[in-house]
Amino acid sequence: MRRAFVSLLCTMLVLGGATSLAGCRIGRATVRATSAFFSSPRKVAKAKRPVAPDARLAVVWVGHSTVLVQLDDKVVLTDPFFTSTVGQYAKRLVEPGIDPKDLPPIDAVLVSHMHFDHLSLGSLSMIESRVRALLLPRGGTAYLTGWFSFPAYELGTWQIWEKDGLRVTAMPVDHVGWRYGLDAPWMRDSYAGFLVEYNGLKVYFGGDTAYDQRLFAEVGQRYPDIDLALLPIAPIEPRDIMRRFHLDPHEAVRAFVDLGAKRMVPIHYDTIVNSTDRPGDALRELAIATKRWDLGERVIAPLAIGERRVFIPAEPPAPEPPPDEAPAEPESETDTETETEPSQQTPDDDDSFE
Amino acid sequence: MKRRLDRSRALRILAWCVLCPALVLGEGSARADEEDSPDEEGEAPPNTVVVFEAKVKHAPLPDESLGYHQPVLYPTIPWALLQLVPSPEIAVGRVETRDAAGAVDASTRAAFGLRWQLTPLLWSFGVHPRQSRWRSFIVDPIARHSGSLELSASFEYIAGHVDRLLARPGLRVYLPVAHKGEYLSASFGTSVYGYDGVRVAYDVGLYLLGGFVGLQVTVAPAHAPLAGIATISLRGF
């Protein structure tokens, strides 16, 4: 009896010590993740009209890595995640920024890798009727199932898929391809980033990646003048582990510079508990990183979940000349006003780090 | 014996003699067809795939050779260790026992057991059509729980009133219920086992977390000692 009591006491001391010393952040993160299961996700103002003719290039951050990108009349959705949990082990902290029923037809859905927060079969079911094509990294259909009605294509690095002028190229990134852990030995390369091109617009989606300057620099050299880069900035801690798989905000800014992109929208933070980071850590670090770098005219634009941001407004239609006048009147006052209006509406400067 | 071997060898040689010229001739005629085909623009012969020029010209042409990669599953040490993890179970049944005084006891008893499960063969009707539908021993959760027919083999030791080791081959179908089977799936199966003769059992199951955790209920209506078994199924790949 006495021996049992002593061993129980020792066990409690070891566990308590582990939790309070080395595992302090881990303990807090575990408590946060567990408590999320017993609370409702935070409500957000949802984007009711995610696509509008006012933009050539616009995005809505739906949460985590899910971004709705409008390129003129084409719509692309990245890593759709609309379910309340990630693989039944983590609950989302914030509601998705778009209700799936408000989504327009989506020309291409991009899935960067096989983890539950990026390839969510339940989320794909919710948006199935709107999806025209699904693009996955090499080997991705192994986890897709055949129950979906939309076509799915696998893209190896640098491979291209194109339809009606919308071109998607798989980009090299540095991550892992497994879904369950035990499948790591045979799912070695099922991860990718993507570059979307349409009508001269270029959008880079980094998926989930560690920092490798060669990869980002090569993408930047092959595809100069990227209009927008969607880059993950978390999870940050524990850095010794996360460094091998994930960009932190400082590395994300470096990657943004390496890519030579004009604008960056940070993603993959503050939506689920997947690390020991506290909510807000990623954006705080991003603000610090932004000040360290001379970004010139480059813009980093963090969005709120559900926020729609127009980066390149649509050109206003040319005014019709009066029927009895000559058509060429380039220097009229009306023309100048209509041309400058959209640029004044561009909300690049509002919450951006420059 | 030697004559039989010689005959089979002769047949093999004969088959090669017939097949090789046929292959060479076939290849030759195919090449000849290609050479004879007209090259003039606008005169594409029937059955020729016309590839239209890409609209975007500033980058390389689209890669038309998009394929599908089939991962090759192979046994690893973590997989083998996971197969050693047993699923705990409780068996309920009645065994008639007679004590020294001759009194018969036929009350219902419960016994603890452990079950190990293997899948010699599985045909998945839920996987993507570009992926192989067949799995043997190593079965990824999505192939099993998105819908499949499984030839199962389980081995179990049940203590208590049963106190014996049972081998249970069977057939089981898995059906997806939520999130294509990853969040919830169900199974229905039947199996046979030896226990004073060949016995038949039927089972139903529900599985969560990609099938890593589940509850299986096995019933043997015609076999009182193992009338019902409830198993917490712990299973990965």
Interface residues (C-beta under 8 A of the other chain):
Chain A: T83 G87 Q88 Y89 S120 L121 G122 S125 R138 G139 T141 A142 Y143 L144 T145 G146 W147 A152 Y153 E154 L155 G156 Q159 I160 W161 E162 D164 G165 R167 T169 R179 Y180 L182 D183 P185 W186 M187 E197 Y223
Chain B: A54 K55 V56 A59 P60 L61 P62 D63 L66 G67 Y68 H69 Q70 P71 V72 L73 Y74 T76 P78 W79 L82 F125 G126 V127 H128 P129 R130 Q131 D140 P141 I142 S146 G147 P176 A178 H179 K180 G181 E182 Y183 L208 L209 G210 G236 F237
